[in-house]
């Protein structure tokens, strides 16, 4: 080993620093190239034509592949840097394996996260962009990794959920949703006239909203109370748009009822 602060030592140290910087720079370049390649492979227009995956599925798989590649490059980079310091990485890996076996019981939750995440992807339970609810947390899926899923809720809060903690998932983005509007009608109103106006409102909304997949339609009187009858309207909508359709129905019903001088039921005063 060269003597400290001699030209030979400075040259030796400089060469080592340059090699380490080269390793780090090479890792960054390789990571960037792999990321660009994955994005090119999993972009929606190519995926839709070649692999027949939908966009959300493609983005989910693309994010997972990038995550795997990133961890592999990190591991290889660390090993190469350790070798620059003359550290025996073979014994280090073997020692890590022994420690891993010793900590096997403590790593059960980690293994559970990986296995559960594998089945989430295999069964396509949800994908990036889906709105899901798991336990007391709900939001839009931003990322599905090897161990955790990240949800962004309506308030902008990011929830990070380990896969092993996901027991039950409600996916609000798959298939159609149902919009339901209950309309209170006073007993004194002509029910046939009211139903005709409701049909008119349904036809208007159904023809003018792309969010409607089927309907809307009038189910009829579903309940009655002391001061009113309850008439129900339903419609099939695209995912997460049922509230938009319900709002449009109520708006159109209000316009038609006002035009026909149909007044809402009187609310009894509380004594």
Phi and psi in degrees as a GROMACS rama.xvg file:
@    title "Ramachandran Plot"
@    xaxis  label "Phi"
@    yaxis  label "Psi"
@TYPE xy
-61.5586  151.136  UNK-2
-66.9136  146.464  UNK-3
-60.7478  135.406  UNK-4
69.8584  7.52712  UNK-5
-81.3015  161.154  UNK-6
-56.6989  -36.289  UNK-7
-64.3608  -41.0118  UNK-8
-65.9584  -43.663  UNK-9
-63.0602  -39.8639  UNK-10
-66.1236  -41.5946  UNK-11
-62.2537  -45.4993  UNK-12
-67.2929  -41.3452  UNK-13
-61.5464  -42.8727  UNK-14
-61.9995  -40.0815  UNK-15
-66.2181  -42.0038  UNK-16
-63.1119  -41.4927  UNK-17
-63.3599  -41.5755  UNK-18
-64.4992  -40.5386  UNK-19
-65.303  -42.921  UNK-20
-63.7471  -37.0134  UNK-21
-63.6025  -39.3941  UNK-22
-63.6785  -46.164  UNK-23
-63.9561  -43.0822  UNK-24
-64.8667  -41.7292  UNK-25
-62.4896  -39.3118  UNK-26
-64.0027  -40.8877  UNK-27
-64.28  -42.252  UNK-28
-65.4518  -44.9766  UNK-29
-63.5613  -41.8778  UNK-30
-61.952  -40.9178  UNK-31
-66.3194  -41.8907  UNK-32
-64.273  -43.4442  UNK-33
-63.7658  -39.824  UNK-34
-62.9899  -43.3254  UNK-35
-64.5727  -38.5844  UNK-36
-65.2469  -43.978  UNK-37
-63.2716  -41.5622  UNK-38
-63.0837  -37.7339  UNK-39
-68.0218  -38.133  UNK-40
-71.2851  -36.9537  UNK-41
-104.16  13.9078  UNK-42
-67.6736  146.118  UNK-43
-57.3581  -41.2081  UNK-44
-68.4734  -36.2082  UNK-45
-73.5434  -42.6058  UNK-46
-60.5385  -42.757  UNK-47
-61.1665  -30.747  UNK-48
-90.8159  -37.8546  UNK-49
-95.508  -47.2561  UNK-50
-103.641  -8.97182  UNK-51
63.3237  29.6887  UNK-52
-94.1565  148.044  UNK-53
-78.2421  168.805  UNK-54
-61.6571  -44.4262  UNK-55
-64.3522  -41.9094  UNK-56
-62.1772  -41.3613  UNK-57
-63.6976  -44.9587  UNK-58
-64.8653  -36.8431  UNK-59
-64.3266  -49.8223  UNK-60
-65.3907  -38.0963  UNK-61
-61.7492  -43.2923  UNK-62
-64.2834  -37.4606  UNK-63
-67.7616  -44.3099  UNK-64
-60.6222  -42.8429  UNK-65
-62.3069  -38.2434  UNK-66
-63.968  -44.244  UNK-67
-63.0435  -47.3034  UNK-68
-61.2463  -41.1666  UNK-69
-60.3272  -45.9348  UNK-70
-64.8593  -38.0428  UNK-71
-64.0679  -43.7622  UNK-72
-66.4815  -39.3156  UNK-73
-59.0227  -45.5499  UNK-74
-62.9572  -47.2717  UNK-75
-63.4743  -39.6726  UNK-76
-63.1493  -44.2411  UNK-77
-63.121  -42.2969  UNK-78
-61.7459  -44.0689  UNK-79
-65.0147  -38.5195  UNK-80
-67.4924  -39.7476  UNK-81
-63.572  -35.7645  UNK-82
-66.0446  -31.1066  UNK-83
-63.5534  -27.6972  UNK-84
-94.0967  16.4552  UNK-85
60.7148  32.7163  UNK-86
-91.76  131.964  UNK-87
-73.7362  99.1908  UNK-88
-71.7654  -24.7542  UNK-89
-63.8391  -47.7395  UNK-90
-68.5158  -30.9517  UNK-91
-64.9022  -44.7345  UNK-92
-64.9225  -40.506  UNK-93
-64.0276  -41.6385  UNK-94
-64.0269  -38.1566  UNK-95
-63.6533  -35.707  UNK-96
-64.9625  -40.22  UNK-97
-65.158  -43.9035  UNK-98
-62.5807  -38.4657  UNK-99
-62.4378  -40.4122  UNK-100
-66.083  -38.6975  UNK-101
-66.0505  -31.1105  UNK-102
-98.578  16.7241  UNK-103
-57.1145  -41.3381  UNK-104
-65.1159  -40.8039  UNK-105
-70.4834  -19.3859  UNK-106
-92.9828  6.88695  UNK-107
-60.5661  -39.7397  UNK-108
-65.6409  -36.544  UNK-109
-65.0809  -43.6323  UNK-110
-63.1854  -40.1223  UNK-111
-61.2986  -39.4931  UNK-112
-60.3984  -44.6815  UNK-113
-65.4683  -44.616  UNK-114
-66.0936  -44.8789  UNK-115
-62.4054  -41.133  UNK-116
-61.9467  -37.2769  UNK-117
-61.5123  -44.776  UNK-118
-72.0662  -30.6797  UNK-119
-59.8638  -44.0108  UNK-120
-72.7339  -41.4162  UNK-121
-62.9981  -42.7989  UNK-122
-88.0535  -2.53217  UNK-123
52.6154  48.5058  UNK-124
-65.7114  -38.8327  UNK-125
-156.661  165.316  UNK-126
-139.589  170.38  UNK-127
-59.1184  129.18  UNK-128
100.703  -15.9381  UNK-129
-74.5726  149.891  UNK-130
-100.128  118.421  UNK-131
-128.966  161.277  UNK-132
-127.604  127.479  UNK-133
-132.238  113.794  UNK-134
65.099  -126.779  UNK-135
-98.5914  13.1254  UNK-136
-119.34  137.664  UNK-137
-142.898  150.948  UNK-138
169.66  -174.821  UNK-139
-89.4442  132.134  UNK-140
-70.1645  119.789  UNK-141
-98.2054  -30.9361  UNK-142
-157.879  140.028  UNK-143
-119.849  111.662  UNK-144
-100.517  -168.017  UNK-145
-70.3298  -32.0638  UNK-146
-118.389  -28.9116  UNK-147
-133.431  159.127  UNK-148
-116.878  138.291  UNK-149
-109.953  125.532  UNK-150
-115.427  139.987  UNK-151
-112.322  116.379  UNK-152
-84.4118  -178.793  UNK-153
-65.5157  -20.6531  UNK-154
-90.9898  2.10679  UNK-155
88.4206  2.54267  UNK-156
-78.3991  133.436  UNK-157
-93.1008  120.215  UNK-158
-103.167  128.574  UNK-159
-109.296  113.616  UNK-160
-113.936  118.154  UNK-161
-61.3989  139.524  UNK-162
-60.3241  -32.5725  UNK-163
-66.2828  -19.8686  UNK-164
-88.2577  -6.04291  UNK-165
-85.9803  107.097  UNK-166
-100.479  -41.955  UNK-167
-139.655  135.916  UNK-168
-127.276  132.679  UNK-169
-108.443  118.077  UNK-170
-102.092  116.466  UNK-171
-92.0538  5.27742  UNK-172
-109.219  -11.9378  UNK-173
-93.1519  131.098  UNK-174
74.4313  -169.838  UNK-175
-89.4996  162.846  UNK-176
-116.609  165.448  UNK-177
-116.996  127.212  UNK-178
-91.9594  134.555  UNK-179
-131.622  128.103  UNK-180
-127.783  122.929  UNK-181
-100.334  123.168  UNK-182
-110.349  118.178  UNK-183
-78.1215  133.29  UNK-184
-126.326  130.124  UNK-185
-67.4151  148.061  UNK-186
-62.1155  -28.7311  UNK-187
-76.0052  -10.1611  UNK-188
-80.3712  153.788  UNK-189
-75.5565  108.249  UNK-190
-63.029  -35.6456  UNK-191
-65.3667  -40.456  UNK-192
-65.8753  -40.8777  UNK-193
-64.5926  -44.7953  UNK-194
-62.5348  -35.3574  UNK-195
-64.7193  -41.4004  UNK-196
-66.9936  -37.8647  UNK-197
-64.7274  -39.366  UNK-198
-61.4615  -40.1444  UNK-199
-62.8558  -41.783  UNK-200
-63.1133  -41.0789  UNK-201
-62.7621  -44.5434  UNK-202
-61.9548  -41.1424  UNK-203
-62.9725  -48.0168  UNK-204
-67.2481  -42.07  UNK-205
-61.8737  -34.4808  UNK-206
-82.3507  -22.1149  UNK-207
-111.957  2.26249  UNK-208
-124.844  119.632  UNK-209
-71.5819  -15.6515  UNK-210
-71.4567  -15.9945  UNK-211
-87.3147  124.675  UNK-212
-94.2984  -33.211  UNK-213
-154.712  135.83  UNK-214
89.8277  -149.633  UNK-215
-66.7902  163.398  UNK-216
-143.789  155.731  UNK-217
-90.3439  120.277  UNK-218
-76.9314  -38.7081  UNK-219
121.978  -166.448  UNK-220
-75.1647  120.458  UNK-221
-109.991  -11.5459  UNK-222
-166.669  163.075  UNK-223
-144.819  147.904  UNK-224
-125.867  -172.732  UNK-225
-66.1127  -29.9439  UNK-226
-117.079  -1.80724  UNK-227
-159.68  158.733  UNK-228
-102.607  153.955  UNK-229
-115.29  119.154  UNK-230
-108.72  133.502  UNK-231
-109.044  138.598  UNK-232
-119.532  141.061  UNK-233
-134.46  158.434  UNK-234
-155.765  147.288  UNK-235
-89.3181  132.67  UNK-236
-128.107  165.618  UNK-237
-68.0825  157.984  UNK-238
-54.7146  136.25  UNK-239
69.3321  10.8632  UNK-240
-112.106  9.86128  UNK-241
-65.3086  -34.3381  UNK-242
-68.3427  -37.7723  UNK-243
-61.5887  -42.7906  UNK-244
-68.7669  -41.4116  UNK-245
-60.6885  -41.7249  UNK-246
-63.115  -42.6518  UNK-247
-64.5047  -39.3574  UNK-248
-62.9068  -46.7151  UNK-249
-61.781  -40.1721  UNK-250
-62.7096  -46.1647  UNK-251
-68.1143  -37.4001  UNK-252
-62.6248  -42.2382  UNK-253
-61.4149  -43.1796  UNK-254
-62.4049  -44.9363  UNK-255
-68.876  -40.1072  UNK-256
-66.0671  -40  UNK-257
-63.9883  -41.4481  UNK-258
-65.7  -33.3226  UNK-259
-93.3477  5.56544  UNK-260
58.5307  39.4779  UNK-261
-94.495  119.373  UNK-262
-96.246  148.691  UNK-263
-70.7001  159.809  UNK-264
-61.0552  147.943  UNK-265
-76.0975  138.488  UNK-266
-94.4493  126.582  UNK-267
-67.2706  135.552  UNK-268
-71.0054  144.647  UNK-269
-88.5246  122.097  UNK-270
